[in-house]
Each structure stands twice: as C-alpha cells, then as structure tokens.
C-alpha cells in the first residue's frame, strides 16, 4: 500500500507530487547586508565617552563601489556637515584622484571608509587626535567583506597604511609612499592631503610627477572615466 505523501512512494510511482512547488523553493528577497550594517554603524556609540562631541559616524559605501578611500578620521568641519572630505583636504584629494565632487560622492562608485568614523578631538599640542583605535577594530572586519567589488584602496596617512599594509609598511610614511609600486594596484599609500603636508610635498616632487599620474590612471579605469 502506498504511503500518502511519501517521497519514496512518489518516486516509485513516477509522480512529482512530493516536490515542493516553484513558489515554495524561491528564496526570500535578498536584503542587502550592507544596509543594516551601515545603519548599525551610524548609530554606534562605542567610544562616546572618549569623544569631545556626540558621536557622528561619517561613512560612504555601497556594495558596487570599486574604489575605496581609507583616511584617518573626520575633522571638525566634516563632523558638522556629515560629508566626508568636505574641506580643503578633500579638495586637494579630489585633485590628486582626478575626480570632481559628483563622482567622489557617488557611493555606488566610491566608498569612503576611514580608520575612525567620528571626530576624535584635538591634541593638546595642536592638530587632531588619532582615530580611536577601537573603531577600525570594531567595524572594518564587518564592513570590508560587504564591499566585494573594491579593487583599489587609497590609504591616506599612516593609520590607514599601518592597518592595511601591516608589516609591509616601510619605516616612514615617505618611504612607504615612495615604494608605491610594491603595493599597487591594490593599495595606494598617500600622505594626508592637509595643508600641513605642503612642505613634505615640496620636498618630494616625485609624488606629483610619478605617483599621481599612475593613481589617476587607475582611478579613471575603475570609475569608467577613460
Ligand atoms: S569613533 Fe567609531 S567606535 Fe567610536 S562611536 Fe564613532 S563609530 Fe563608534
């Protein structure tokens, strides 16, 4: 006697009654994993006790981005606007990359993921404090795997270089930038585009004549501008 609904019995009889319908096997609509993570990140208060203002994480990311910019942490102006690199350093960085604001702020093409997402405060000796250490530890291992299309990461300043290059980093930032060919095309170590580095830029003219043309060519290729 045939057991009703039994798979073996149905197969033996050549029936497909036991097979789930097409409607039943369809997976639920995919929820982009990045969106909930970004919401969680934007609500982060993990190191609030150590920040001068209420946390305001500044980040730009979408799953399709092919270029990622990894800087230090927002300054006061970016903290106020909530827009990454919305300052003179950002203007210089865009010139270095060869992109305008429209492209730069297109999250579908450019991810901006700093080492610290909130303004860390001011150093007693002048300048901003380093990015909060716990920030990248907390968020980067969760965020970066959700940006699978990223092909090139621009490492702006020593903290980003230490995190991404690890022991491959040279003794000084200048030596690391000078060795850019060792890291390209995946990584592009740069000095910070702050006016504080004007003297460094003057002392190292090869940065503008050798590094930037190669960087712009790669950025143009990744962003479909060439
Ligand atoms: S700096 Fe980073 S860890 Fe601290 S509150 Fe902001 S997002 Fe969270």
Boltz pocket constraint, residues with backbone or C-beta under 6 A from the ligand:
constraints:
  - pocket:
      binder: B
      contacts: [[A, 41], [A, 44], [A, 45], [A, 46], [A, 47], [A, 48], [A, 55], [A, 56], [A, 57], [A, 116], [A, 117], [A, 118], [A, 132], [A, 134], [A, 135], [A, 136], [A, 138]]
      max_distance: 6.0
